[in-house]
Amino acid sequence: MFRTIFVYLSQKNGLKDYIKRIPFTRALVDRFIAGEDLVTALNVVKELNSQKFLCTMDKLGESVDKEEEVEKLWKSTRIF
């Protein structure tokens, strides 16, 4: 049930942008999400590595429901 609600809310760009700007939720987003694109995420991970933190990265795609989107996500993760 919660998954459905969160996926629905994540697809609402206006709401998503608003939530990311609220100081309380911005802190949560920044703590757990290194970036919304690969370059940003890699830069955050490199900075954390320089501080002796070990990191893992996951590319999420919970709301992907079209075969073309799956193919695009799969191809973009193959660089690792």
N, C-alpha and C positions, 0 to 999 in steps of 0.2 A: 504494500500500500504506500509506504513512504517513498519507495523507489519511483513509483508512478508520479507522485506529487513532485519530487525533486527533478525528474526528467522533464516534466511539463514546465516547471518554473525555469529550468535552465534554457529552455527554448524561447523564452520571452526576453528578447534582447534589451528592451527598455528597462525591464525589471532587473535583469542581470547587471546592467551597467549601473543602475541606481544602488543596488546592494553592494557592489564592489567599491562604491565611494563612501559608504557609511564607515566611520572610523572603527567601530567595533568589528564589523564583518570584514573590513579591509585587512585588519590585523590577522584574522583567521585565514583569509585567502592567502595573504603573503606568507604565513607560516607553513601552510601545507601545499601550496601550488607555486612551483618555481617559476612558471611562466606560461603564457597562453600560446607561445610558439616555440619551436625548437631552439632557435638562436638565444632567446631570452633565458629559457630553462638551462641551456648549457652554460651560459655565463654565470648564472646563480650557482650551479653545481660546481663550477671551477672555483668560484670564490669560497664556497663552503669547503671544498677539498683543500684549498690553501690554508684553511683554518683547522685542518686535520679532521674534518667531519667526513664520514663515509656516506655516500648517497646512492639511492636507487631512483630510477625514473620510470614512470609508467605513462603510456599514452592511452588515455581513456577514450572510449567511444560508446558509452552506454546508450546514446540516443540514435545511433546509426541504425537505419532500417532499410536502406536501399543497397543493393548489391554493388552499385558503382561507388558508393561511399566506403563500403568495406574494402573494395579493391584499392581505392586511393589511400586509405589508412594503412593497409597492409604494405603497400609499396613505400610509403613514407617512413615506416619503421624499419625497413630492411637495411637502412644505412648503418645501423648498429651491428 
